[in-house]
Amino acid sequence: MRIAIVGFPLSGKTTLFTAITGVPHDHLHAAEENLAAIKVPEPRLDLLFEIFKPKRRVEATTDFVDLPGSAEGDVERAGLTKHLPTLRQSDALVLLLRGFESASVPMHQGRVDPQSDLTQLRDEMLLADLEICATRIAKLEKAIAKPTKDRDQQKHELALLQRCSAALEDERPLSDLVQPGDEEKLARSFGFLTQKPVVTVINVGEADIGKEPPFRDRNAAVTYAVCAALEAELLQMEPAERREFMDDWGVQALVRDRLVRACFNALGMICFMTGGGKDEVRAWAIPKNSTALVAAGKIHTDMARGFIRAETVAYEDLRAAGTFREAKAAGKVRQEPKSYVVQDGDVITFKFNV
């Protein structure tokens, strides 16, 4: 999974990237894309660690990418054109809007107006998607004029792209249009920006820490108001010192944990967990509605190839029982087939033979 941070110059993208990843500013490349893998918070691993007492715990991870901003006055504004390949390959977007004033940080376009910035960002995304549609539609219209074995498939693709183009011209994001299933997969292959899950962050000043966002992005999974500068400082502190500062500022949870989990949920991902050995307990990320066979393959292809069954217990049942042995005695450990749809929080031991 890859999540890209998008915003106008001077909005605080790199500061937010530091607040999420912990990578200090002086370790980042101002003119290049910066990439870091972040652990997805999974407090349920605490119980497994206590029960199985392994050597380590391993959370699932997701990648965040910080895109270098355009220079002030650049005609590309948010720099979407320059970074379209990265954005199209990203699974979700974090839209960062400047909501703070600072004498030391010049204002983009001479103002601080997060709602107007959101409108402009959304317009740029719509235009980028329209360009993809127009280019592909022109090619398909030429292709279907000739009888080929792919003609029916090309007609289907053309009809979908024409619907997408009409929606975009009507300023509707494709996330509102494309239906789940084969149609969604086909549209996703184009990397449409307005089809991607979005989390919107308004970067506020110290005076607004702890307040609700000034508005909600109706096209985002969630909207946060965050002081990225403070959050970046908090992440550099020792845990005990950090907790004290968080209490002083009224910060309940780090933006890193909230934002990573929000993106994870917006992408429709869940976690199942494995343990029981001496080496580790681990959380694995898979899409919702994945089968036990898919989950086994996530760990190792041999597990999927030689799949026998998935010994499964729900996290809450394991927590209530206290130990795996007690959960088994209470009849809470199930033997599931490869077609079983894995649920969030399942603790699974895969039985296989290769």
Secondary structure, DSSP 8 states (H G I E B T S, - for coil): -EEEEEE-TTS-HHHHHHHHH---GGGS-TTS-EEEEEE---TTHHHHHHHH--SEEE--EEEEEE-----TT-TTTTTTTTTHHHHHH-SEEEEEEEE---TTS--GGG---HHHHHHHHHHHHHHHHHHHHHHHHHHHHHHTTS--TTHHHHHHHHHHHHHHHHHHHTT--GGGT--TTHHHHHHHTTT-GGGS-EEEEEEE-GGGTTS--SS--TTSSEEEEE-HHHHHHHHTS-HHHHHHHHHHHT--S-HHHHHHHHHHHHTTEEEEEE--SSSEEEEEEEETT-BHHHHHHHH-HHHHHTEEEEEEE-HHHHHHHSSHHHHHHTT--EEE-TT-B--TT-EEEEEE--
